[in-house]
Amino acid sequence: MSENHAMITAELVDLDLDRSADTKEAAARALAERMVALGRVTDLDGFLADVAAREAQMPTGLDGGIGIPHCRSAHVTEPTLAFGRSVRGIDFGAPDGPADLVFLIAAPTGADDAHLTILSSLARQLMNAEFTGALRAATEAEQTAALIRGDDVATAPPTADQREAEPQREADSQPEAEPQREAEPQQERPPADAPPAEGGTERFRIVAVTSCPTGIAHTYMAAEALESAAREAGVELTVETQGSAGFTRLDAETVERADAVIFAHDVPVRDKPRFAGKPTVDVGVKAGINRPAELIAEVREKAARGDLTAPAGPTPVDNAGDSGDSYATKLRVWLMSGVSYMVPFVAAGGLLIALGFAIGGWRIDKAPSVAEHFVWTDHTSWAALLFQTGGLAFAFLVPVLAGYIAYGMADRPGLVPGFVGGSVAVTIEAGFLGGLAAGLLAGAVVMGIQRLHVPAVLRGIMPVVVIPLVSAAVVGFLMFLVVGKPIASLQGALTDWLEGLSGANAVILGVILGLMMCFDLGGPLNKVAYAFAVGGLTHPTDGSLKVMAAVMAAGMVPPLAMALATTVRGRLFTRTERENGKAAWFLGASFITEGAIPFAAADPLRVIPASMAGGAVTGALSMAFDCTLRAPHGGAFVVPLIGRPLLYLLAIAVGVCVSTAVVVLLKSARRTPVAPGRDAADPTADASRVPAAV
């Protein structure tokens, strides 16, 4: 590779980052500007928005004074690495404090494997105290770039202060020593790949999988940390890094011989069923970097106890984070798991039902079964076909919700009791609330069974026989005889309340639903409001149809408002945002609230309040106008299925105008004047503008 096209050159090194940056956003901008100057990045603001989006997924600060912001972006022309050093330190969210070494890694979409392999090599080097010490001691940009590239150059030795500080920083980043390890006599440990000692027992074997959202840095750093800790612990460990450069699958024999498994990941583990039936520790990737020795000790303890762990496949909550997450965080992810699987059934079934009503009239639900009576030339028969097919799809709504909440909690063994509990909820007319309760109960029961000590000979049949049998029986008992009937009574009271809504009460409910739909733009609150509305469609009443109309109308407002704002006041937005605005027209019209997320990620303090203001107005107007909706999705494309469609469109238009006015006003108030002919997308127009993460 020529010097001009090296991943890092002297021009990409800033040994005095304090001059231009005191926050992580400013640091990313300062280093990215060097990439722009070399033609490695084509759109500064677009690239920084991608960096901010990656940072929002998980902080990129690491123990040991390292910040490693990184992303894959369409605005990057070739894999590039920039390095900055800060004396004061910059907060990248690491547990041990600010980072003084900052690496900005930019990988283009579809980068070649060779470059990504180099990036992974750097990530492993960062776990080496000698390497980071040399970076802190370097005095010249060229010397630093050569060191990072791995060129064979002499590096300045650390100063006395740095030699004294480096061991302390390394000690601070290590977990406390385990008591039993302190008591062990000091002896030289064999290397990880050494055979067992003659006459001794076979060494403990662990297989591990590491991965992170971009697969560039944390994936390989976690692997290096785990391998180092395994050598210290005297165990045999083999790691499969599922990174951007692809991954080499662990040999089937290696997996079979393993005594335990460690997953350190923030994206679903690929081909997870390979590891079924082995004691497992499942954590986020940063835990693999920060406390590898604890993870090894924990998985060895699980294996000694014979704990049952049966990871049958990637679940929607594989990205839920460390096991130390709060219960509220876990609960939110479990509920989102169920809702995410429920939505396709809702969309398909609900739209088919709505089309059946549109073609066949409001009495199409009285038509005989099309299996017994179908006239090919009669439009009523076709309408009945649509309605009855949609009804069957819609009937899965509550069981799927319950089943996949349990799946999110307990993996595949949770499916059977979850679906059974959801079906019981339908049978006793406990509805949407019953489905939530059934899913949580099923997941809790399975998780409890999985924690039981089970003899090794029974582990193979636990996931396919014992767990489904016992958990389904327990959940059925609880839903039929204990919690189901009270929930059914509550569901009936809620239905009656919705049916009786009128006047001010209906408007207030519309405001609340509008605020929920627009607060997190497709996140948990948005999904709760949507699931509440859809749950009412299982037994549609006039009140539940009004709720569904208000929810969809409010959800269309944020992307449509951002699209309008970029059209009427384009200079307030970056070039990338204006391009996103063009797509937001269609996304908003299709009831895809997530179309506003790029705008909220770049400027949450202005975009989110503006979206909420417009959503609240639209929700209130929709309820006040008594608009109804039988279709749970579709946006503007299902207007013919809406009761009072002209007033419904008016409610959306008013909300869009309110959100647009508020966001333009807020952005205008903070915007610094620029010279005529300059554009807000020009990075020199307002150097203080840095994308923030929601």
ChimeraX attribute file (.defattr): number of C-alpha atoms within 10 A of each C-alpha:
attribute: neighborCount
match mode: 1-to-1
recipient: residues
	/A:1	6
	/A:2	6
	/A:3	9
	/A:4	9
	/A:5	13
	/A:6	16
	/A:7	23
	/A:8	23
	/A:9	23
	/A:10	16
	/A:11	16
	/A:12	24
	/A:13	23
	/A:14	22
	/A:15	20
	/A:16	12
	/A:17	24
	/A:18	18
	/A:19	10
	/A:20	13
	/A:21	19
	/A:22	15
	/A:23	15
	/A:24	24
	/A:25	23
	/A:26	19
	/A:27	24
	/A:28	25
	/A:29	26
	/A:30	19
	/A:31	25
	/A:32	26
	/A:33	19
	/A:34	17
	/A:35	24
	/A:36	16
	/A:37	12
	/A:38	14
	/A:39	13
	/A:40	23
	/A:41	26
	/A:42	16
	/A:43	21
	/A:44	20
	/A:45	24
	/A:46	22
	/A:47	25
	/A:48	23
	/A:49	23
	/A:50	23
	/A:51	26
	/A:52	25
	/A:53	20
	/A:54	19
	/A:55	23
	/A:56	14
	/A:57	13
	/A:58	16
	/A:59	17
	/A:60	21
	/A:61	26
	/A:62	25
	/A:63	22
	/A:64	27
	/A:65	23
	/A:66	24
	/A:67	27
	/A:68	23
	/A:69	23
	/A:70	25
	/A:71	27
	/A:72	23
	/A:73	20
	/A:74	17
	/A:75	21
	/A:76	24
	/A:77	17
	/A:78	20
	/A:79	24
	/A:80	23
	/A:81	25
	/A:82	25
	/A:83	27
	/A:84	23
	/A:85	22
	/A:86	21
	/A:87	13
	/A:88	12
	/A:89	22
	/A:90	28
	/A:91	22
	/A:92	23
	/A:93	18
	/A:94	20
	/A:95	14
	/A:96	15
	/A:97	17
	/A:98	23
	/A:99	25
	/A:100	21
	/A:101	23
	/A:102	26
	/A:103	20
	/A:104	23
	/A:105	24
	/A:106	31
	/A:107	28
	/A:108	18
	/A:109	15
	/A:110	12
	/A:111	18
	/A:112	14
	/A:113	12
	/A:114	11
	/A:115	17
	/A:116	20
	/A:117	17
	/A:118	15
	/A:119	25
	/A:120	22
	/A:121	18
	/A:122	19
	/A:123	21
	/A:124	18
	/A:125	18
	/A:126	20
	/A:127	21
	/A:128	13
	/A:129	15
	/A:130	15
	/A:131	15
	/A:132	18
	/A:133	19
	/A:134	19
	/A:135	23
	/A:136	22
	/A:137	17
	/A:138	18
	/A:139	13
	/A:140	14
	/A:141	18
	/A:142	16
	/A:143	20
	/A:144	26
	/A:145	24
	/A:146	18
	/A:147	18
	/A:148	21
	/A:149	18
	/A:150	13
	/A:151	10
	/A:152	8
	/A:153	10
	/A:154	9
	/A:155	16
	/A:156	16
	/A:157	15
	/A:158	17
	/A:159	13
	/A:160	8
	/A:161	8
	/A:162	15
	/A:163	14
	/A:164	11
	/A:165	13
	/A:166	18
	/A:167	13
	/A:168	12
	/A:169	15
	/A:170	15
	/A:171	12
	/A:172	13
	/A:173	18
	/A:174	16
	/A:175	12
	/A:176	11
	/A:177	10
	/A:178	11
	/A:179	8
	/A:180	7
	/A:181	10
	/A:182	9
	/A:183	8
	/A:184	8
	/A:185	7
	/A:186	8
	/A:187	6
	/A:188	8
	/A:189	12
	/A:190	16
	/A:191	14
	/A:192	20
	/A:193	13
	/A:194	12
	/A:195	11
	/A:196	12
	/A:197	10
	/A:198	7
	/A:199	6
	/A:200	7
	/A:201	8
	/A:202	11
	/A:203	16
	/A:204	17
	/A:205	20
	/A:206	24
	/A:207	22
	/A:208	27
	/A:209	25
	/A:210	30
	/A:211	30
	/A:212	25
	/A:213	21
	/A:214	17
	/A:215	25
	/A:216	28
	/A:217	27
	/A:218	29
	/A:219	30
	/A:220	31
	/A:221	28
	/A:222	32
	/A:223	27
	/A:224	23
	/A:225	20
	/A:226	28
	/A:227	21
	/A:228	16
	/A:229	21
	/A:230	22
	/A:231	16
	/A:232	15
	/A:233	18
	/A:234	18
	/A:235	22
	/A:236	21
	/A:237	25
	/A:238	22
	/A:239	22
	/A:240	19
	/A:241	26
	/A:242	23
	/A:243	22
	/A:244	23
	/A:245	19
	/A:246	12
	/A:247	11
	/A:248	11
	/A:249	13
	/A:250	16
	/A:251	10
	/A:252	10
	/A:253	8
	/A:254	14
	/A:255	20
	/A:256	14
	/A:257	12
	/A:258	19
	/A:259	20
	/A:260	25
	/A:261	28
	/A:262	26
	/A:263	25
	/A:264	31
	/A:265	31
	/A:266	26
	/A:267	23
	/A:268	20
	/A:269	19
	/A:270	14
	/A:271	11
	/A:272	16
	/A:273	13
	/A:274	15
	/A:275	23
	/A:276	20
	/A:277	21
	/A:278	24
	/A:279	27
	/A:280	27
	/A:281	19
	/A:282	22
	/A:283	22
	/A:284	24
	/A:285	28
	/A:286	28
	/A:287	20
	/A:288	30
	/A:289	25
	/A:290	22
	/A:291	18
	/A:292	25
	/A:293	23
	/A:294	19
	/A:295	22
	/A:296	23
	/A:297	14
	/A:298	16
	/A:299	22
	/A:300	22
	/A:301	13
	/A:302	19
	/A:303	18
	/A:304	11
	/A:305	14
	/A:306	18
	/A:307	22
	/A:308	26
	/A:309	25
	/A:310	23
	/A:311	22
	/A:312	18
	/A:313	18
	/A:314	18
	/A:315	21
	/A:316	22
	/A:317	21
	/A:318	21
	/A:319	20
	/A:320	21
	/A:321	21
	/A:322	18
	/A:323	13
	/A:324	10
	/A:325	10
	/A:326	9
	/A:327	10
	/A:328	9
	/A:329	12
	/A:330	18
	/A:331	15
	/A:332	15
	/A:333	21
	/A:334	24
	/A:335	23
	/A:336	23
	/A:337	23
	/A:338	26
	/A:339	25
	/A:340	17
	/A:341	17
	/A:342	23
	/A:343	20
	/A:344	15
	/A:345	21
	/A:346	26
	/A:347	19
	/A:348	18
	/A:349	26
	/A:350	25
	/A:351	24
	/A:352	24
	/A:353	28
	/A:354	25
	/A:355	22
	/A:356	27
	/A:357	21
	/A:358	16
	/A:359	17
	/A:360	20
	/A:361	14
	/A:362	11
	/A:363	10
	/A:364	21
	/A:365	17
	/A:366	8
	/A:367	16
	/A:368	14
	/A:369	13
	/A:370	16
	/A:371	7
	/A:372	6
	/A:373	11
	/A:374	16
	/A:375	10
	/A:376	9
	/A:377	8
	/A:378	9
	/A:379	14
	/A:380	19
	/A:381	22
	/A:382	18
	/A:383	25
	/A:384	29
	/A:385	22
	/A:386	23
	/A:387	27
	/A:388	22
	/A:389	18
	/A:390	23
	/A:391	19
	/A:392	13
	/A:393	19
	/A:394	23
	/A:395	17
	/A:396	18
	/A:397	28
	/A:398	32
	/A:399	30
	/A:400	26
	/A:401	31
	/A:402	38
	/A:403	32
	/A:404	32
	/A:405	38
	/A:406	35
	/A:407	29
	/A:408	28
	/A:409	27
	/A:410	26
	/A:411	23
	/A:412	22
	/A:413	27
	/A:414	31
	/A:415	27
	/A:416	23
	/A:417	32
	/A:418	36
	/A:419	27
	/A:420	24
	/A:421	37
	/A:422	33
	/A:423	27
	/A:424	25
	/A:425	29
	/A:426	21
	/A:427	12
	/A:428	16
	/A:429	20
	/A:430	28
	/A:431	28
	/A:432	28
	/A:433	20
	/A:434	30
	/A:435	32
	/A:436	25
	/A:437	21
	/A:438	35
	/A:439	35
	/A:440	25
	/A:441	24
	/A:442	34
	/A:443	28
	/A:444	18
	/A:445	21
	/A:446	30
	/A:447	20
	/A:448	12
	/A:449	16
	/A:450	19
	/A:451	12
	/A:452	13
	/A:453	13
	/A:454	15
	/A:455	11
	/A:456	11
	/A:457	8
	/A:458	11
	/A:459	20
	/A:460	14
	/A:461	11
	/A:462	20
	/A:463	23
	/A:464	13
	/A:465	11
	/A:466	16
	/A:467	21
	/A:468	20
	/A:469	14
	/A:470	15
	/A:471	27
	/A:472	23
	/A:473	14
	/A:474	17
	/A:475	27
	/A:476	23
	/A:477	15
	/A:478	18
	/A:479	26
	/A:480	15
	/A:481	11
	/A:482	12
	/A:483	15
	/A:484	27
	/A:485	18
	/A:486	14
	/A:487	22
	/A:488	20
	/A:489	14
	/A:490	16
	/A:491	20
	/A:492	15
	/A:493	12
	/A:494	14
	/A:495	18
	/A:496	14
	/A:497	13
	/A:498	21
	/A:499	16
	/A:500	14
	/A:501	17
	/A:502	14
	/A:503	12
	/A:504	12
	/A:505	14
	/A:506	22
	/A:507	23
	/A:508	16
	/A:509	19
	/A:510	28
	/A:511	26
	/A:512	17
	/A:513	30
	/A:514	31
	/A:515	27
	/A:516	26
	/A:517	34
	/A:518	31
	/A:519	21
	/A:520	21
	/A:521	24
	/A:522	20
	/A:523	16
	/A:524	18
	/A:525	19
	/A:526	21
	/A:527	20
	/A:528	19
	/A:529	22
	/A:530	25
	/A:531	21
	/A:532	17
	/A:533	23
	/A:534	27
	/A:535	22
	/A:536	23
	/A:537	22
	/A:538	20
	/A:539	12
	/A:540	17
	/A:541	18
	/A:542	18
	/A:543	22
	/A:544	28
	/A:545	26
	/A:546	30
	/A:547	31
	/A:548	30
	/A:549	27
	/A:550	36
	/A:551	34
	/A:552	32
	/A:553	28
	/A:554	34
	/A:555	36
	/A:556	32
	/A:557	39
	/A:558	38
	/A:559	35
	/A:560	32
	/A:561	31
	/A:562	33
	/A:563	29
	/A:564	21
	/A:565	24
	/A:566	23
	/A:567	14
	/A:568	11
	/A:569	14
	/A:570	19
	/A:571	16
	/A:572	19
	/A:573	22
	/A:574	22
	/A:575	19
	/A:576	17
	/A:577	22
	/A:578	22
	/A:579	13
	/A:580	20
	/A:581	27
	/A:582	17
	/A:583	15
	/A:584	29
	/A:585	18
	/A:586	17
	/A:587	21
	/A:588	25
	/A:589	19
	/A:590	20
	/A:591	24
	/A:592	23
	/A:593	26
	/A:594	20
	/A:595	26
	/A:596	30
	/A:597	23
	/A:598	24
	/A:599	26
	/A:600	24
	/A:601	20
	/A:602	26
	/A:603	18
	/A:604	17
	/A:605	15
	/A:606	18
	/A:607	27
	/A:608	23
	/A:609	19
	/A:610	27
	/A:611	34
	/A:612	28
	/A:613	24
	/A:614	31
	/A:615	38
	/A:616	29
	/A:617	24
	/A:618	35
	/A:619	35
	/A:620	25
	/A:621	26
	/A:622	32
	/A:623	30
	/A:624	21
	/A:625	18
	/A:626	22
	/A:627	25
	/A:628	24
	/A:629	28
	/A:630	25
	/A:631	27
	/A:632	27
	/A:633	24
	/A:634	16
	/A:635	20
	/A:636	18
	/A:637	11
	/A:638	18
	/A:639	16
	/A:640	13
	/A:641	17
	/A:642	22
	/A:643	18
	/A:644	16
	/A:645	18
	/A:646	11
	/A:647	17
	/A:648	25
	/A:649	18
	/A:650	15
	/A:651	27
	/A:652	27
	/A:653	18
	/A:654	17
	/A:655	32
	/A:656	30
	/A:657	16
	/A:658	22
	/A:659	30
	/A:660	27
	/A:661	16
	/A:662	21
	/A:663	23
	/A:664	21
	/A:665	14
	/A:666	15
	/A:667	17
	/A:668	14
	/A:669	9
	/A:670	9
	/A:671	13
	/A:672	12
	/A:673	11
	/A:674	12
	/A:675	8
	/A:676	6
	/A:677	6
	/A:678	12
	/A:679	18
	/A:680	20
	/A:681	21
	/A:682	14
	/A:683	17
	/A:684	12
	/A:685	15
	/A:686	15
	/A:687	11
	/A:688	12
	/A:689	17
	/A:690	19
	/A:691	25
	/A:692	19
	/A:693	20
	/A:694	19
